[in-house]
Amino acid sequence: MSVDACMDAVKIFGVRAVLAYRPDLSERERRSEACTGILNRSDVINLLMGLPVGQAVPVAALSDAERRALKHVPRGVVLREGATVTRAAVQPLRVDLAVVPGRGWQSAMEQAERFTPFCARAALVDGPLRRRDDAIMQADFYGIGLLAVQGDEVEMLVPPRPFVRKRYTAAGWRFVEDVHRQVS
């Protein structure tokens, strides 16, 4: 179960950004009850991505690498019953938008670009834009939202292109877990 979007400032990929995200309250509660920590091991995440949620899988059907990873799974992530394993964990939130502030549009857009595989992104520039037409053209081309702050006003020059997930990856899950760690 998700809720309306939340916003928090985080530091990720060496960038300070404000993220709009939707927590999965059921998963957060499940993890809290099971005393589950943050999932950050690539081998464990790869194992989870190969297991269906809520369906028992024979341990014998797992590869050698998956069985090794199973030894490092934190409490509450999978359920082991006899010779089967059932995935319980899902991603604890969904990141919808990363807004990266900056003094110049080029550096803010360059930093916002780091979020491309994970969510929609926008650059928030404080003050008037130099080469405004170039900034608008590049932001539109790359699908990066461009916002300009002038005093107490924020002008949206280019709306962020909606994010379309093309595939699920371990890097994407690690990104979500890092955000979860910082906002929980």
C-alpha positions in Angstrom: 0.0 0.0 0.0 1.4 3.4 -1.0 0.6 6.9 0.3 0.8 10.3 -1.4 4.2 11.5 -2.2 6.7 12.6 0.4 9.7 14.9 -0.1 13.1 14.8 1.6 16.5 16.1 0.9 19.2 13.3 0.4 22.7 13.0 -0.7 23.2 10.3 -3.3 25.7 9.8 -6.1 27.6 12.7 -4.5 24.7 15.0 -5.2 22.4 16.8 -2.9 18.8 16.5 -4.2 15.2 16.8 -3.1 13.4 13.6 -3.9 9.6 13.1 -4.2 8.8 9.5 -3.3 6.0 7.2 -2.3 6.7 4.8 0.6 5.2 1.4 0.6 3.7 1.4 4.1 3.0 -2.3 4.1 6.6 -3.1 3.3 7.9 -0.6 5.8 5.7 -2.2 8.5 6.7 -5.7 7.5 10.4 -4.8 7.7 10.0 -3.1 11.0 8.2 -6.1 12.5 10.9 -8.5 11.2 13.8 -6.2 12.2 15.0 -6.1 8.6 17.8 -3.8 7.8 18.7 -2.1 4.5 19.4 -4.4 1.6 22.7 -3.4 0.1 24.4 -6.6 -1.1 24.3 -7.0 -4.8 24.2 -10.8 -4.6 21.2 -10.7 -2.3 19.4 -8.2 -4.5 20.1 -10.3 -7.6 18.7 -13.3 -5.8 15.5 -11.5 -4.8 15.0 -10.2 -8.3 15.0 -13.8 -9.5 12.4 -15.0 -6.9 8.7 -14.4 -7.3 7.1 -12.6 -4.3 5.1 -14.9 -2.1 5.7 -18.1 -4.0 7.7 -21.0 -2.6 10.7 -22.0 -4.7 12.7 -25.1 -4.1 16.2 -24.3 -2.9 17.5 -27.0 -5.2 16.2 -25.0 -8.2 18.5 -22.1 -7.2 22.0 -21.7 -8.9 25.1 -22.1 -6.8 25.5 -18.3 -6.7 21.9 -17.9 -5.5 22.4 -20.5 -2.8 25.5 -18.7 -1.6 23.6 -15.4 -1.6 20.8 -17.0 0.4 23.3 -17.3 3.3 23.6 -13.5 3.5 20.0 -12.6 3.3 19.0 -10.4 6.3 16.2 -11.5 8.6 12.7 -11.1 7.3 13.6 -10.9 3.6 12.8 -14.5 2.7 11.0 -17.3 4.5 12.6 -20.7 4.6 10.4 -23.7 5.1 11.9 -27.1 4.6 13.5 -27.2 1.2 11.8 -24.1 -0.1 12.4 -20.3 0.0 9.7 -17.6 -0.4 10.5 -14.0 -1.1 8.8 -11.6 1.3 10.7 -8.4 0.6 9.8 -5.8 -2.0 11.2 -2.3 -2.6 10.2 -0.1 0.3 9.4 3.0 -1.8 9.2 4.4 -5.3 11.1 7.6 -6.2 9.1 9.7 -8.7 11.3 12.8 -9.0 14.8 14.1 -8.2 15.2 17.9 -8.1 18.8 19.0 -8.1 19.5 22.7 -7.1 22.4 24.7 -8.5 23.6 28.1 -9.2 24.2 27.4 -12.9 21.9 25.4 -15.2 24.6 23.4 -16.8 26.0 22.0 -13.6 22.6 21.4 -12.1 21.4 19.5 -15.2 24.7 17.5 -15.3 24.0 16.4 -11.7 20.3 15.7 -12.4 21.4 13.5 -15.3 22.8 11.0 -12.7 19.2 10.1 -11.8 18.2 9.2 -15.4 17.9 5.4 -14.8 15.8 5.7 -11.7 13.3 8.6 -11.8 12.2 11.8 -13.5 14.6 14.6 -12.8 14.7 18.4 -12.7 17.3 21.2 -12.2 16.4 24.1 -10.0 18.5 27.1 -10.7 18.7 30.0 -8.3 18.7 33.3 -10.1 18.5 34.5 -13.7 19.6 32.1 -16.4 22.5 32.9 -18.6 21.9 31.7 -22.2 18.2 31.0 -21.3 17.3 29.7 -24.8 20.2 27.2 -24.7 19.2 26.1 -21.2 15.6 25.5 -22.3 16.6 23.7 -25.5 19.0 21.3 -23.7 16.6 20.6 -20.8 13.8 19.8 -23.3 16.1 17.6 -25.4 17.3 15.6 -22.4 13.9 15.5 -20.7 15.2 17.3 -17.6 12.8 19.7 -16.0 14.2 23.2 -15.6 13.0 25.4 -12.8 14.2 29.0 -12.2 14.0 30.8 -8.8 13.5 34.5 -9.0 13.0 36.0 -5.5 10.0 34.2 -4.0 8.8 32.8 -7.3 9.6 29.6 -9.0 9.1 29.5 -12.8 8.9 26.1 -14.6 10.6 26.7 -17.9 10.6 23.0 -18.9 8.5 20.3 -17.2 10.3 17.1 -16.4 9.7 14.3 -18.8 7.7 11.5 -17.0 9.9 8.5 -16.0 9.2 5.3 -17.8 10.9 2.2 -16.3 12.4 0.1 -19.0 13.8 -2.6 -16.8 14.3 -3.6 -13.2 17.9 -3.8 -12.1 19.9 -4.4 -9.0 21.3 -0.9 -9.3 17.8 0.5 -9.2 16.9 -1.6 -6.1 20.2 -0.4 -4.4 19.2 3.2 -5.2 15.8 2.7 -3.6 17.4 1.1 -0.5 19.9 4.0 -0.2 17.0 6.5 -0.3 15.0 4.4 2.2 18.0 4.4 4.6 18.2 8.2 4.4 14.5 9.0 4.8 13.5 6.5 7.4 
